[in-house]
Amino acid sequence: ASKPYRGSIPQRIEKFRTLIHDVCEAAGGEPPDLAFSFDDNQSSGGSFYCPATKQMALIGRPSVITALHEVSHYLNGPSEHVTCAWSLRLFRDCFPKSWSRLKFDRHMAVKQNTVTPPPTPFE
């Protein structure tokens, strides 16, 4: 309901801090150290969690799915299979309307293009 991808950068950062803190608390852990470098024109694919330092960085366009993905690495370890299953299921269960708008590119969930392209002359 807080729409963490909306608002000023400081507002977004606070919303993501709260999200990560609350998820970690619900899982029985303390949140990792967090760093943010939000840029609406850059993919969030550069985000990461470093287990050696227990630091998480969210980079690029703010993404709840990316944040949950990195939290899952923090809570569940390095397995991409476990991390994707955990984070996508949590997103699906908490944000069913947003979930219904996604498509998948391999293991990446991305917003569907809501505009139907015009037909080509060959159709």
MIKOLMAR-664258 format. One record per atom (N, C-alpha, C, O): z, y, x; residue in three letters. Coordinates in steps of 0.1 Angstrom, whole numbers, plus 2048, in hexadecimal, padded with zeros to 3 digits. Example, Ala and Ser with C-alpha at 12.3 -4.5 7.8 and 13.67 -1.06 7.14 Angstrom:
2
84E7C7884Ala/84E7D387BAla/84E7DF884Ala/8557DF88EAla/8477EA880Ser/8477F5889Ser/84F800881Ser/85080B886Ser/
//
This chain:
123
8007F4808Ala/800800800Ala/80080D809Ala/7FC817804Ala/80580C815Ser/80581881DSer/7F881C823Ser/7F7826829Ser/7ED813821Lys/7E0816826Lys/7E081A835Lys/7DE826838Lys/7E481183EPro/7E681584CPro/7DA81A853Pro/7DB81F85EPro/7CE81884DTyr/7C281C854Tyr/7BE82A84FTyr/7B482F852Tyr/7C7831847Arg/7C583E843Arg/7D0848848Arg/7DB84384BArg/7CC854849Gly/7D685E84DGly/7D386385BGly/7C985E861Gly/7DB86C860Ser/7D987186ESer/7DD866878Ser/7E385C874Ser/7D9867884Ile/7DC85D88EIle/7EB85B88FIle/7EF84F88FIle/7F4865890Pro/802862890Pro/80785B884Pro/810852885Pro/80185E878Gln/80585686CGln/80184886DGln/80883F869Gln/7F5845872Arg/7F0838873Arg/7F883087DArg/7FC82487AArg/7FB836888Ile/80482F892Ile/81182B88CIle/81682088EIle/817834885Glu/82483187EGlu/823825874Glu/82B81D873Glu/81882686DLys/81681B863Lys/81480D86ALys/819803865Lys/80C80D875Phe/80A80187CPhe/8177FC883Phe/81A7F0883Phe/81F805888Arg/82C80288EArg/8357FB883Arg/83B7F1886Arg/835801877Thr/83D7FB86DThr/8387ED869Thr/8407E4867Thr/82B7EC867Leu/8257DF864Leu/8297D486ELeu/82E7C986BLeu/8277D787BIle/82A7CD886Ile/8397CA886Ile/83D7BF888Ile/8417D5885His/8507D3885His/8547CA879His/85B7C087BHis/84F7CD86DAsp/8537C5862Asp/84E7B6862Asp/8557AD85EAsp/8427B4867Val/83D7A6868Val/84579F873Val/849793870Val/8487A587ECys/85079E888Cys/85E79B883Cys/864791886Cys/8647A587CGlu/8717A3877Glu/87279886DGlu/87B78F86DGlu/867797864Ala/86778C85AAla/86577E861Ala/86A77485CAla/85F77E86DAla/85D772875Ala/86976F87DAla/86A765884Ala/87377887DGly/87F776885Gly/87F77A893Gly/88777689CGly/876783897Gly/8757888A4Gly/8757978A5Gly/87379E89BGly/87679C8B1Glu/8757AB8B4Glu/8667AE8B7Glu/85F7A58BCGlu/8627BA8B3Pro/8547BD8B5Pro/8517BF8C4Pro/85A7C38CCPro/8457BD8C9Pro/8427BF8D7Pro/8417CE8DAPro/8417D68D0Pro/8407D28E6Asp/83D7E08EAAsp/82F7E38E5Asp/8267DB8E6Asp/82D7EF8DFLeu/8207F28D9Leu/81A7FE8E0Leu/8208078E4Leu/80C7FD8E1Ala/8048098E5Ala/7F980A8DCAla/7F48008D7Ala/7F58168DAPhe/7EA8198D0Phe/7DF8228D7Phe/7E382C8DEPhe/7D381F8D4Ser/7C88288D9Ser/7BD8278CDSer/7B38218CFSer/7C082E8C2Phe/7B882D8B7Phe/7AB8368B8Phe/7AC8418BDPhe/7A08318B4Asp/7938388B5Asp/78B8328AAAsp/7868278ABAsp/78883A89FAsp/781835894Asp/772831897Asp/76C82A88FAsp/76D8358A2Asn/7608328A6Asn/75F8268B0Asn/7548238B5Asn/76A81F8B2Gln/76A8138BBGln/76F8078B4Gln/7788088ACGln/76A7FC8B7Ser/76F7EF8B1Ser/77D7ED8B6Ser/7827F18C0Ser/7857E58AESer/7927E28B1Ser/7937D58BASer/79E7D08BDSer/7877D08BEGly/7867C48C6Gly/78C7C48D3Gly/78E7BA8DAGly/78F7D08D9Gly/7967D18E6Gly/7A57D08E5Gly/7AC7D18EFGly/7AA7CF8D9Ser/7B97CE8D7Ser/7BE7C18DDSer/7B67B78DESer/7CA7C18E2Phe/7D07B48E8Phe/7DF7B48E8Phe/7E67BE8E5Phe/7E47A88EATyr/7F27A58EDTyr/7F379E8FATyr/7EC7958FDTyr/7FC7A3903Cys/7FE79E910Cys/80B797910Cys/81679D910Cys/80C789911Pro/818782910Pro/82178491CPro/82D78491BPro/81B787928Ala/823789934Ala/82C795933Ala/837795938Ala/82779F92DThr/82F7AC92CThr/8347AE91EThr/83B7B891BThr/8307A6914Lys/8337A7906Lys/82F7B5901Lys/8377BC8FALys/8237B9904Gln/81D7C6900Gln/8117C38F7Gln/8097BA8FAGln/8107CB8EDMet/8047CA8E4Met/7FE7D88E4Met/8047E28E3Met/7F07D88E5Ala/7E97E48E4Ala/7DF7E38D8Ala/7D77D98D8Ala/7DF7ED8CFLeu/7D57ED8C5Leu/7CB7F88C8Leu/7CF8048CALeu/7BF7F58CAIle/7B57FE8CFIle/7A97FF8C6Ile/7A67F58BFIle/7A380B8C5Gly/79880C8BCGly/79B8108AEGly/7A68158ABGly/79280C8A5Arg/79480F896Arg/7A0807891Arg/7A17FB893Arg/7AA80E88BPro/7B6807886Pro/7B27FC87CPro/7AA7FE873Pro/7B87F087FSer/7B47E4877Ser/7C17DC875Ser/7C77D787ESer/7C47DA868Val/7D07D2864Val/7CD7C3869Val/7D77BD86EVal/7C17BE868Ile/7BE7B086CIle/7C07AF87BIle/7C67A5880Ile/7BC7B9883Thr/7BD7B8891Thr/7CC7B9895Thr/7D17B189DThr/7D47C288EAla/7E27C3891Ala/7E97B588EAla/7F17B1896Ala/7E67AF882Leu/7EC7A287FLeu/7E7797889Leu/7EF78F88CLeu/7DB79888EHis/7D678E897His/7DE78F8A4His/7E37858AAHis/7E179B8A9Glu/7E879D8B6Glu/7F77998B3Glu/7FD7948BCGlu/7FD79C8A8Val/80A7988A5Val/80B7898A5Val/8157838A9Val/80178389FSer/80177489FSer/80176E8AESer/8087648B0Ser/7F97748B7His/7FA7708C5His/8087718CAHis/80D7698D1His/80F77C8C7Tyr/81D77F8CBTyr/8267748C5Tyr/82F76F8CCTyr/8247718B9Leu/82E7688B2Leu/82A7598B4Leu/8337518B5Leu/81D7568B5Asn/8187488B5Asn/8127438C1Asn/80E7378C2Asn/81074C8CBGly/80A7478D8Gly/7FB74A8D9Gly/7F57518D1Gly/7F47448E3Pro/7E77478E6Pro/7DC7418DEPro/7D07458DFPro/7DF7378D6Ser/7D47308CESer/7CD7398C5Ser/7D373F8BCSer/7C073B8C7Glu/7B77438BEGlu/7B773D8B0Glu/7B67448A6Glu/7B672F8B0His/7B67288A3His/7C272C89AHis/7C173088FHis/7CE72A8A0Val/7DA72D899Val/7DB73C896Val/7DF73F88AVal/7D874489FThr/7D975389DThr/7CF757892Thr/7D475F889Thr/7C3753892Cys/7BA757887Cys/7BE75287ACys/7BE759870Cys/7C2745879Ala/7C673F86CAla/7D3747867Ala/7D374A85BAla/7DC74A870Trp/7E975186BTrp/7E675F867Trp/7EA76385CTrp/7DF76686FSer/7DC77586CSer/7D3776860Ser/7D677F858Ser/7C976E85FLeu/7C0770854Leu/7C676B847Leu/7C477183CLeu/7CE761847Arg/7D575D83BArg/7DF767836Arg/7E076A82AArg/7E776D840Leu/7F077783CLeu/7E9784836Leu/7ED78982CLeu/7DE78883CPhe/7D6793837Phe/7D178F829Phe/7D2797820Phe/7CB783827Arg/7C677F81AArg/7D177F810Arg/7CE784804Arg/7DD77A813Asp/7E777A809Asp/7ED787806Asp/7F178A7FAAsp/7ED79080FCys/7F379E80DCys/7E97A8808Cys/7ED7B2801Cys/7DC7A680BPhe/7D27B0808Phe/7C67A9801Phe/7BB7AA806Phe/7C87A37F5Pro/7BD79B7EFPro/7B17A47ECPro/7A679F7EDPro/7B37B07E8Lys/7A77B87E4Lys/79F7BB7F1Lys/7937BA7F1Lys/7A67BF7FCSer/79F7C2808Ser/7987B580DSer/78D7B5813Ser/79F7AA80CTrp/79A79D811Trp/78D79980ATrp/784794810Trp/78C79C7FDSer/7807997F5Ser/7747A17FASer/76979D7F7Ser/7767AC802Arg/76B7B4806Arg/7667B0814Arg/75D7B681AArg/76C7A681ALeu/7697A2828Leu/75E798829Leu/75C790820Leu/757798834Lys/74E78D838Lys/752789846Lys/75A79084CLys/74D77E84APhe/751779857Phe/746777861Phe/73B77385EPhe/74877C86DAsp/73F77B878Asp/746772883Asp/74E77888AAsp/743765883Arg/74B75B88AArg/75975C886Arg/75C75A87AArg/76376088FHis/77176088AHis/77576F887His/781771885His/76C778887Met/76F786884Met/76D789876Met/762786870Met/77778F86FAla/776794861Ala/7717A2862Ala/7787AA868Ala/7677A585BVal/7617B385BVal/75E7B784CVal/75B7AF844Val/75F7C484ALys/75B7C983DLys/74D7C683ALys/7447C8842Lys/74A7C282DGln/73C7C0829Gln/7367CE827Gln/73C7D8823Gln/7297CE829Asn/7217DA826Asn/7217DB817Asn/71B7D3810Asn/7267E6812Thr/7277E8803Thr/71A7EE7FEThr/7187EE7F1Thr/7117F2806Val/7047F8802Val/6F97ED803Val/6F87E880EVal/6F27EA7F9Thr/6E77E17F9Thr/6DB7E7800Thr/6D77F27FBThr/6D67E180BPro/6CB7E8811Pro/6BE7E7808Pro/6BD7DE800Pro/6B57F0809Pro/6A97F0801Pro/6A17E4805Pro/6A17E0811Pro/6997DF7FCPro/6907D3800Pro/6867D780APro/6817E380APro/6827CE812Thr/6777D181CThr/66A7D0814Thr/6697CA809Thr/65F7D581APro/6527D4813Pro/64E7C5811Pro/6447C380APro/6547BC818Phe/64F7AE818Phe/6577A680EPhe/65479A80CPhe/6617AC807Glu/6687A47FDGlu/6627A57F0Glu/66879F7E6Glu/
//
